[in-house]
Amino acid sequence: MSEGGFHVHGPHDHELEHAAQHEPRGMAGQLAVATAVIATVGALFAYMGGATQANAGLFKNDAAIKKTEAANQWAFYQAKSNKQNLAEVAIDLAPEPRKAFYAEEAKRYKAEKNDIMVEAKKLEDESKEWDKKSDEQLHQHHRWAQATTALQIAIAMAAIALLTRSKGLEKGVFVLSGLGVVLGALAWFHI
């Protein structure tokens, strides 16, 4: 206002007043709030995606460790088989007083092999179980990644919708956000 009670609005002043009174309730305000919510949910989904990816790697590592332990047991089994075979050959080649000794040795190696075989199979089963857990975590990671990607695209669409003032793009933001939330729910429920 000037000294004589006369006030002149410039075009810039008028736009600022209009924006202050109308925009927060309009498209810009709605998209700003939606973008903040989408970004927050997206950050949570990204965290879960990273966590499941890390778990998949750790579980795959555990599977490899169990597979190596099983391979060691099978090597031990093979060594006992070789000793058993040598004892059985020795039964035929040894003098009569030593034959009973080698027969007992062959019998002992055969019994030890059975225990080793049980342990090796148990370790192989544990390895398969860790592999299965890893695969499940990797699948869940992909779901989290899909959900996060959908939300990131929705955020980008929100910026474009705001700049172009396109109601169609604004609707697309909410549709794509809904898709992201559905994919996140699928990840949460391990589907």
TORTI-861967 format. One record per atom (N, C-alpha, C): residue in three letters; x, y, z; residue number from 1. Coordinates in steps of 0.2 Angstrom, whole numbers, padded with zeros to 4 digits. Layout:
REM TORTI-861967
  residuo     c1     c2     c3  num
      Ala      X      Y      Z  NUM
...
REM end
This chain:
REM TORTI-861967
  residuo     c1     c2     c3  num
      Met   0004  -0006   0000    1
      Met   0000   0000   0000    1
      Met   0004   0006   0000    1
      Ser   0002   0011  -0004    2
      Ser   0006   0017  -0004    2
      Ser   0003   0022   0001    2
      Glu   0007   0028   0002    3
      Glu   0005   0033   0007    3
      Glu  -0002   0035   0006    3
      Gly  -0005   0036   0001    4
      Gly  -0012   0038  -0001    4
      Gly  -0017   0033   0000    4
      Gly  -0015   0027   0002    5
      Gly  -0020   0022   0003    5
      Gly  -0022   0018  -0004    5
      Phe  -0017   0019  -0009    6
      Phe  -0018   0016  -0015    6
      Phe  -0013   0011  -0016    6
      His  -0015   0005  -0018    7
      His  -0011  -0001  -0018    7
      His  -0011  -0004  -0025    7
      Val  -0005  -0005  -0028    8
      Val  -0005  -0008  -0035    8
      Val  -0002  -0015  -0034    8
      His  -0006  -0020  -0037    9
      His  -0003  -0027  -0037    9
      His   0001  -0028  -0044    9
      Gly   0007  -0031  -0043   10
      Gly   0010  -0033  -0049   10
      Gly   0008  -0040  -0051   10
      Pro   0010  -0042  -0057   11
      Pro   0008  -0049  -0059   11
      Pro   0011  -0054  -0055   11
      His   0017  -0053  -0053   12
      His   0021  -0058  -0048   12
      His   0017  -0058  -0042   12
      Asp   0015  -0053  -0039   13
      Asp   0012  -0053  -0032   13
      Asp   0005  -0056  -0033   13
      His   0002  -0055  -0038   14
      His  -0005  -0059  -0039   14
      His  -0004  -0066  -0039   14
      Glu   0001  -0069  -0043   15
      Glu   0003  -0076  -0044   15
      Glu   0004  -0079  -0037   15
      Leu   0009  -0075  -0033   16
      Leu   0011  -0078  -0027   16
      Leu   0005  -0079  -0022   16
      Glu   0000  -0073  -0022   17
      Glu  -0006  -0074  -0018   17
      Glu  -0010  -0080  -0020   17
      His  -0011  -0080  -0026   18
      His  -0015  -0086  -0029   18
      His  -0012  -0093  -0027   18
      Ala  -0006  -0093  -0028   19
      Ala  -0003  -0100  -0026   19
      Ala  -0004  -0101  -0019   19
      Ala  -0003  -0096  -0015   20
      Ala  -0003  -0097  -0007   20
      Ala  -0010  -0099  -0005   20
      Gln  -0015  -0096  -0009   21
      Gln  -0022  -0098  -0007   21
      Gln  -0025  -0104  -0010   21
      His  -0022  -0106  -0016   22
      His  -0025  -0111  -0019   22
      His  -0021  -0118  -0021   22
      Glu  -0015  -0117  -0022   23
      Glu  -0011  -0122  -0024   23
      Glu  -0010  -0128  -0019   23
      Pro  -0009  -0126  -0012   24
      Pro  -0008  -0132  -0008   24
      Pro  -0014  -0137  -0008   24
      Arg  -0020  -0134  -0009   25
      Arg  -0025  -0139  -0009   25
      Arg  -0026  -0142  -0016   25
      Gly  -0023  -0139  -0021   26
      Gly  -0024  -0141  -0028   26
      Gly  -0019  -0147  -0030   26
      Met  -0018  -0148  -0036   27
      Met  -0014  -0153  -0039   27
      Met  -0007  -0153  -0036   27
      Ala  -0004  -0147  -0035   28
      Ala   0003  -0147  -0033   28
      Ala   0004  -0150  -0026   28
      Gly  -0001  -0147  -0021   29
      Gly  -0001  -0150  -0014   29
      Gly  -0002  -0157  -0014   29
      Gln  -0007  -0159  -0018   30
      Gln  -0009  -0166  -0018   30
      Gln  -0003  -0171  -0020   30
      Leu   0000  -0169  -0025   31
      Leu   0006  -0172  -0028   31
      Leu   0012  -0172  -0023   31
      Ala   0013  -0166  -0020   32
      Ala   0018  -0165  -0015   32
      Ala   0018  -0170  -0009   32
      Val   0012  -0171  -0006   33
      Val   0010  -0175  -0001   33
      Val   0011  -0183  -0003   33
      Ala   0008  -0184  -0009   34
      Ala   0008  -0191  -0012   34
      Ala   0016  -0193  -0013   34
      Thr   0020  -0188  -0016   35
      Thr   0027  -0190  -0017   35
      Thr   0031  -0191  -0011   35
      Ala   0029  -0187  -0006   36
      Ala   0033  -0189   0001   36
      Ala   0031  -0195   0004   36
      Val   0024  -0197   0003   37
      Val   0022  -0204   0006   37
      Val   0025  -0209   0001   37
      Ile   0025  -0209  -0005   38
      Ile   0028  -0214  -0010   38
      Ile   0035  -0215  -0008   38
      Ala   0039  -0209  -0008   39
      Ala   0046  -0209  -0006   39
      Ala   0047  -0213   0000   39
      Thr   0043  -0212   0005   40
      Thr   0044  -0215   0012   40
      Thr   0043  -0223   0011   40
      Val   0038  -0224   0008   41
      Val   0036  -0232   0007   41
      Val   0042  -0235   0003   41
      Gly   0044  -0231  -0003   42
      Gly   0049  -0234  -0007   42
      Gly   0055  -0235  -0003   42
      Ala   0057  -0230   0001   43
      Ala   0063  -0231   0005   43
      Ala   0063  -0238   0010   43
      Leu   0057  -0239   0013   44
      Leu   0056  -0245   0017   44
      Leu   0057  -0251   0012   44
      Phe   0054  -0251   0006   45
      Phe   0054  -0257   0002   45
      Phe   0061  -0258  -0001   45
      Ala   0065  -0252  -0002   46
      Ala   0072  -0253  -0004   46
      Ala   0076  -0256   0002   46
      Tyr   0075  -0254   0008   47
      Tyr   0078  -0257   0013   47
      Tyr   0077  -0265   0014   47
      Met   0070  -0267   0013   48
      Met   0069  -0274   0013   48
      Met   0072  -0278   0008   48
      Gly   0072  -0274   0002   49
      Gly   0075  -0278  -0004   49
      Gly   0082  -0279  -0003   49
      Gly   0086  -0274   0000   50
      Gly   0093  -0275   0002   50
      Gly   0094  -0280   0007   50
      Ala   0090  -0281   0012   51
      Ala   0090  -0286   0017   51
      Ala   0089  -0293   0014   51
      Thr   0084  -0293   0010   52
      Thr   0083  -0300   0007   52
      Thr   0088  -0302   0003   52
      Gln   0091  -0297  -0001   53
      Gln   0097  -0299  -0005   53
      Gln   0103  -0301  -0001   53
      Ala   0104  -0298   0004   54
      Ala   0110  -0300   0009   54
      Ala   0109  -0307   0012   54
      Asn   0102  -0308   0014   55
      Asn   0101  -0315   0016   55
      Asn   0102  -0320   0011   55
      Ala   0100  -0319   0005   56
      Ala   0100  -0324   0000   56
      Ala   0108  -0325  -0001   56
      Gly   0112  -0320  -0001   57
      Gly   0119  -0322  -0002   57
      Gly   0122  -0326   0004   57
      Leu   0120  -0324   0010   58
      Leu   0122  -0327   0016   58
      Leu   0120  -0335   0016   58
      Phe   0114  -0336   0014   59
      Phe   0111  -0342   0014   59
      Phe   0115  -0347   0009   59
      Lys   0116  -0344   0003   60
      Lys   0120  -0347  -0002   60
      Lys   0127  -0349   0000   60
      Asn   0130  -0345   0004   61
      Asn   0136  -0346   0007   61
      Asn   0136  -0352   0012   61
      Asp   0131  -0352   0016   62
      Asp   0130  -0358   0021   62
      Asp   0129  -0364   0017   62
      Ala   0125  -0364   0011   63
      Ala   0124  -0370   0007   63
      Ala   0131  -0372   0004   63
      Ala   0135  -0368   0002   64
      Ala   0142  -0370   0000   64
      Ala   0146  -0373   0005   64
      Ile   0145  -0370   0011   65
      Ile   0149  -0373   0017   65
      Ile   0147  -0380   0018   65
      Lys   0140  -0381   0019   66
      Lys   0138  -0388   0020   66
      Lys   0140  -0392   0014   66
      Lys   0140  -0390   0008   67
      Lys   0141  -0394   0002   67
      Lys   0149  -0396   0003   67
      Thr   0153  -0392   0005   68
      Thr   0160  -0393   0006   68
      Thr   0161  -0398   0011   68
      Glu   0157  -0397   0017   69
      Glu   0158  -0402   0022   69
      Glu   0155  -0409   0020   69
      Ala   0150  -0409   0016   70
      Ala   0148  -0416   0013   70
      Ala   0153  -0419   0009   70
      Ala   0156  -0415   0005   71
      Ala   0161  -0417   0000   71
      Ala   0167  -0420   0004   71
      Asn   0169  -0417   0010   72
      Asn   0174  -0420   0014   72
      Asn   0172  -0426   0017   72
      Gln   0166  -0427   0019   73
      Gln   0164  -0433   0022   73
      Gln   0164  -0439   0016   73
      Trp   0162  -0437   0010   74
      Trp   0162  -0442   0005   74
      Trp   0169  -0444   0003   74
      Ala   0174  -0439   0004   75
      Ala   0181  -0441   0003   75
      Ala   0183  -0446   0009   75
      Phe   0181  -0444   0015   76
      Phe   0183  -0449   0020   76
      Phe   0180  -0456   0019   76
      Tyr   0173  -0456   0017   77
      Tyr   0170  -0462   0015   77
      Tyr   0174  -0466   0010   77
      Gln   0176  -0463   0005   78
      Gln   0180  -0466   0000   78
      Gln   0187  -0469   0003   78
      Ala   0190  -0465   0007   79
      Ala   0196  -0467   0010   79
      Ala   0195  -0474   0014   79
      Lys   0189  -0474   0018   80
      Lys   0188  -0480   0022   80
      Lys   0186  -0486   0017   80
      Ser   0183  -0484   0011   81
      Ser   0182  -0489   0006   81
      Ser   0188  -0492   0004   81
      Asn   0193  -0488   0002   82
      Asn   0200  -0490   0000   82
      Asn   0203  -0495   0005   82
      Lys   0202  -0493   0012   83
      Lys   0205  -0497   0017   83
      Lys   0202  -0503   0018   83
      Gln   0195  -0503   0017   84
      Gln   0191  -0509   0017   84
      Gln   0193  -0514   0012   84
      Asn   0194  -0511   0006   85
      Asn   0196  -0515   0000   85
      Asn   0203  -0519   0001   85
      Leu   0207  -0515   0004   86
      Leu   0214  -0517   0005   86
      Leu   0214  -0523   0010   86
      Ala   0210  -0522   0015   87
      Ala   0209  -0527   0020   87
      Ala   0206  -0533   0018   87
      Glu   0201  -0533   0013   88
      Glu   0198  -0539   0010   88
      Glu   0203  -0542   0005   88
      Val   0207  -0538   0002   89
      Val   0213  -0542  -0002   89
      Val   0218  -0545   0002   89
      Ala   0219  -0542   0008   90
      Ala   0224  -0545   0013   90
      Ala   0222  -0551   0016   90
      Ile   0215  -0552   0016   91
      Ile   0212  -0558   0019   91
      Ile   0215  -0564   0015   91
      Asp   0214  -0563   0008   92
      Asp   0216  -0568   0003   92
      Asp   0224  -0569   0003   92
      Leu   0228  -0564   0004   93
      Leu   0235  -0564   0003   93
      Leu   0239  -0566   0010   93
      Ala   0236  -0564   0015   94
      Ala   0239  -0565   0022   94
      Ala   0240  -0572   0024   94
      Pro   0245  -0573   0028   95
      Pro   0246  -0580   0031   95
      Pro   0240  -0581   0036   95
      Glu   0238  -0587   0037   96
      Glu   0232  -0589   0041   96
      Glu   0231  -0586   0047   96
      Pro   0237  -0585   0051   97
      Pro   0236  -0582   0058   97
      Pro   0233  -0574   0057   97
      Arg   0235  -0571   0052   98
      Arg   0233  -0564   0051   98
      Arg   0226  -0563   0047   98
      Lys   0224  -0568   0044   99
      Lys   0217  -0567   0041   99
      Lys   0212  -0565   0045   99
      Ala   0211  -0567   0051  100
      Ala   0206  -0565   0056  100
      Ala   0207  -0558   0057  100
      Phe   0213  -0555   0058  101
      Phe   0214  -0548   0059  101
      Phe   0211  -0544   0053  101
      Tyr   0213  -0546   0047  102
      Tyr   0211  -0542   0041  102
      Tyr   0203  -0542   0040  102
      Ala   0200  -0548   0042  103
      Ala   0193  -0549   0042  103
      Ala   0190  -0544   0047  103
      Glu   0192  -0543   0053  104
      Glu   0190  -0538   0057  104
      Glu   0191  -0531   0055  104
      Glu   0196  -0530   0052  105
      Glu   0198  -0523   0049  105
      Glu   0193  -0521   0044  105
      Ala   0192  -0526   0039  106
      Ala   0187  -0525   0034  106
      Ala   0180  -0524   0037  106
      Lys   0178  -0527   0042  107
      Lys   0171  -0527   0045  107
      Lys   0171  -0520   0048  107
      Arg   0176  -0518   0052  108
      Arg   0176  -0511   0055  108
      Arg   0176  -0505   0050  108
      Tyr   0180  -0506   0045  109
      Tyr   0179  -0501   0040  109
      Tyr   0172  -0500   0037  109
      Lys   0169  -0506   0036  110
      Lys   0162  -0506   0033  110
      Lys   0158  -0502   0037  110
      Ala   0158  -0504   0044  111
      Ala   0154  -0501   0049  111
      Ala   0155  -0493   0049  111
      Glu   0161  -0491   0049  112
      Glu   0163  -0484   0049  112
      Glu   0160  -0480   0043  112
      Lys   0161  -0484   0037  113
      Lys   0158  -0481   0031  113
      Lys   0151  -0479   0032  113
      Asn   0147  -0483   0035  114
      Asn   0140  -0482   0035  114
      Asn   0139  -0476   0040  114
      Asp   0142  -0475   0045  115
      Asp   0141  -0469   0049  115
      Asp   0143  -0463   0045  115
      Ile   0149  -0463   0041  116
      Ile   0151  -0458   0037  116
      Ile   0146  -0456   0032  116
      Met   0143  -0461   0029  117
      Met   0138  -0460   0023  117
      Met   0132  -0456   0026  117
      Val   0130  -0458   0032  118
      Val   0124  -0455   0035  118
      Val   0126  -0448   0036  118
      Glu   0132  -0446   0039  119
      Glu   0134  -0439   0040  119
      Glu   0134  -0435   0034  119
      Ala   0137  -0438   0028  120
      Ala   0137  -0435   0022  120
      Ala   0131  -0433   0019  120
      Lys   0126  -0438   0019  121
      Lys   0119  -0437   0017  121
      Lys   0116  -0431   0021  121
      Lys   0117  -0431   0027  122
      Lys   0114  -0426   0032  122
      Lys   0116  -0419   0030  122
      Leu   0123  -0419   0028  123
      Leu   0126  -0412   0026  123
      Leu   0123  -0410   0019  123
      Glu   0122  -0415   0015  124
      Glu   0120  -0413   0008  124
      Glu   0113  -0411   0009  124
      Asp   0109  -0414   0013  125
      Asp   0102  -0411   0014  125
      Asp   0102  -0404   0017  125
      Glu   0106  -0403   0022  126
      Glu   0107  -0396   0025  126
      Glu   0109  -0391   0019  126
      Ser   0113  -0393   0015  127
      Ser   0115  -0389   0009  127
      Ser   0109  -0387   0005  127
      Lys   0105  -0392   0003  128
      Lys   0099  -0391  -0001  128
      Lys   0094  -0387   0003  128
      Glu   0094  -0387   0009  129
      Glu   0089  -0383   0013  129
      Glu   0092  -0376   0013  129
      Trp   0098  -0375   0014  130
      Trp   0101  -0368   0013  130
      Trp   0100  -0365   0006  130
      Asp   0101  -0369   0001  131
      Asp   0100  -0367  -0006  131
      Asp   0092  -0365  -0007  131
      Lys   0088  -0369  -0004  132
      Lys   0081  -0367  -0005  132
      Lys   0079  -0360  -0001  132
      Lys   0082  -0359   0005  133
      Lys   0081  -0353   0008  133
      Lys   0084  -0347   0004  133
      Ser   0089  -0348   0001  134
      Ser   0093  -0343  -0003  134
      Ser   0088  -0341  -0009  134
      Asp   0085  -0346  -0012  135
      Asp   0081  -0345  -0018  135
      Asp   0075  -0341  -0016  135
      Glu   0072  -0343  -0010  136
      Glu   0066  -0340  -0007  136
      Glu   0068  -0332  -0006  136
      Gln   0073  -0331  -0003  137
      Gln   0075  -0324  -0001  137
      Gln   0077  -0320  -0008  137
      Leu   0079  -0324  -0013  138
      Leu   0081  -0320  -0019  138
      Leu   0074  -0318  -0023  138
      His   0069  -0323  -0022  139
      His   0063  -0322  -0025  139
      His   0060  -0316  -0022  139
      Gln   0060  -0316  -0015  140
      Gln   0057  -0310  -0011  140
      Gln   0061  -0304  -0013  140
      His   0067  -0304  -0014  141
      His   0071  -0298  -0015  141
      His   0069  -0295  -0022  141
      His   0067  -0300  -0027  142
      His   0065  -0297  -0033  142
      His   0058  -0294  -0033  142
      Arg   0054  -0296  -0028  143
      Arg   0047  -0293  -0027  143
      Arg   0048  -0286  -0024  143
      Trp   0053  -0286  -0019  144
      Trp   0054  -0279  -0016  144
      Trp   0057  -0274  -0021  144
      Ala   0061  -0277  -0026  145
      Ala   0064  -0273  -0031  145
      Ala   0059  -0270  -0036  145
      Gln   0055  -0275  -0038  146
      Gln   0049  -0273  -0042  146
      Gln   0045  -0267  -0039  146
      Ala   0043  -0268  -0033  147
      Ala   0039  -0263  -0029  147
      Ala   0043  -0257  -0029  147
      Thr   0049  -0257  -0027  148
      Thr   0053  -0251  -0027  148
      Thr   0053  -0247  -0033  148
      Thr   0054  -0251  -0039  149
      Thr   0055  -0248  -0045  149
      Thr   0048  -0245  -0047  149
      Ala   0043  -0248  -0046  150
      Ala   0036  -0245  -0047  150
      Ala   0035  -0238  -0044  150
      Leu   0037  -0238  -0037  151
      Leu   0036  -0232  -0033  151
      Leu   0041  -0227  -0036  151
      Gln   0047  -0228  -0038  152
      Gln   0052  -0223  -0041  152
      Gln   0049  -0221  -0047  152
      Ile   0046  -0225  -0052  153
      Ile   0043  -0222  -0058  153
      Ile   0037  -0218  -0056  153
      Ala   0033  -0219  -0051  154
      Ala   0028  -0215  -0049  154
      Ala   0030  -0208  -0047  154
      Ile   0036  -0208  -0043  155
      Ile   0038  -0202  -0041  155
      Ile   0041  -0197  -0047  155
      Ala   0044  -0201  -0052  156
      Ala   0046  -0197  -0058  156
      Ala   0040  -0195  -0062  156
      Met   0035  -0199  -0062  157
      Met   0028  -0197  -0065  157
      Met   0025  -0191  -0062  157
      Ala   0026  -0191  -0055  158
      Ala   0023  -0185  -0051  158
      Ala   0026  -0179  -0053  158
      Ala   0033  -0179  -0054  159
      Ala   0036  -0173  -0056  159
      Ala   0034  -0170  -0063  159
      Ile   0033  -0175  -0067  160
      Ile   0031  -0173  -0074  160
      Ile   0024  -0171  -0074  160
      Ala   0020  -0174  -0070  161
      Ala   0013  -0172  -0070  161
      Ala   0012  -0165  -0067  161
      Leu   0016  -0164  -0062  162
      Leu   0016  -0157  -0059  162
      Leu   0019  -0152  -0064  162
      Leu   0024  -0153  -0068  163
      Leu   0026  -0148  -0073  163
      Leu   0021  -0147  -0078  163
      Thr   0018  -0153  -0080  164
      Thr   0014  -0152  -0086  164
      Thr   0006  -0151  -0084  164
      Arg   0005  -0151  -0078  165
      Arg  -0002  -0151  -0075  165
      Arg  -0007  -0156  -0078  165
      Ser  -0004  -0162  -0079  166
      Ser  -0008  -0167  -0083  166
      Ser  -0012  -0171  -0078  166
      Lys  -0018  -0171  -0078  167
      Lys  -0022  -0175  -0074  167
      Lys  -0022  -0182  -0075  167
      Gly  -0021  -0184  -0081  168
      Gly  -0020  -0191  -0083  168
      Gly  -0013  -0194  -0080  168
      Leu  -0008  -0190  -0080  169
      Leu  -0002  -0192  -0077  169
      Leu  -0003  -0192  -0069  169
      Glu  -0006  -0188  -0067  170
      Glu  -0008  -0188  -0059  170
      Glu  -0011  -0194  -0058  170
      Lys  -0016  -0196  -0062  171
      Lys  -0020  -0203  -0060  171
      Lys  -0015  -0209  -0061  171
      Gly  -0010  -0208  -0066  172
      Gly  -0005  -0213  -0067  172
      Gly  -0001  -0214  -0061  172
      Val   0001  -0208  -0058  173
      Val   0005  -0209  -0052  173
      Val   0002  -0213  -0046  173
      Phe  -0005  -0212  -0045  174
      Phe  -0008  -0216  -0040  174
      Phe  -0009  -0223  -0042  174
      Val  -0010  -0224  -0049  175
      Val  -0011  -0231  -0051  175
      Val  -0004  -0235  -0050  175
      Leu   0001  -0232  -0052  176
      Leu   0008  -0235  -0052  176
      Leu   0010  -0236  -0044  176
      Ser   0008  -0231  -0040  177
      Ser   0009  -0232  -0033  177
      Ser   0006  -0238  -0030  177
      Gly  -0001  -0238  -0032  178
      Gly  -0005  -0244  -0030  178
      Gly  -0001  -0251  -0032  178
      Leu   0001  -0251  -0038  179
      Leu   0004  -0257  -0041  179
      Leu   0011  -0258  -0036  179
      Gly   0014  -0253  -0035  180
      Gly   0020  -0254  -0031  180
      Gly   0018  -0256  -0024  180
      Val   0013  -0254  -0021  181
      Val   0011  -0256  -0014  181
      Val   0009  -0264  -0015  181
      Val   0005  -0265  -0020  182
      Val   0003  -0272  -0021  182
      Val   0009  -0277  -0021  182
      Leu   0014  -0275  -0025  183
      Leu   0020  -0279  -0026  183
      Leu   0024  -0279  -0019  183
      Gly   0024  -0274  -0015  184
      Gly   0027  -0274  -0009  184
      Gly   0023  -0279  -0004  184
      Ala   0016  -0279  -0005  185
      Ala   0013  -0284  -0001  185
      Ala   0014  -0291  -0003  185
      Leu   0015  -0292  -0009  186
      Leu   0017  -0299  -0011  186
      Leu   0024  -0301  -0008  186
      Ala   0028  -0296  -0008  187
      Ala   0035  -0298  -0005  187
      Ala   0034  -0299   0002  187
      Trp   0030  -0295   0006  188
      Trp   0029  -0296   0013  188
      Trp   0026  -0303   0014  188
      Phe   0022  -0305   0010  189
      Phe   0019  -0312   0012  189
      Phe   0022  -0317   0008  189
      His   0028  -0316   0005  190
      His   0032  -0321   0002  190
      His   0029  -0325  -0004  190
      Ile   0025  -0321  -0008  191
      Ile   0022  -0323  -0014  191
      Ile   0025  -0321  -0020  191
REM end
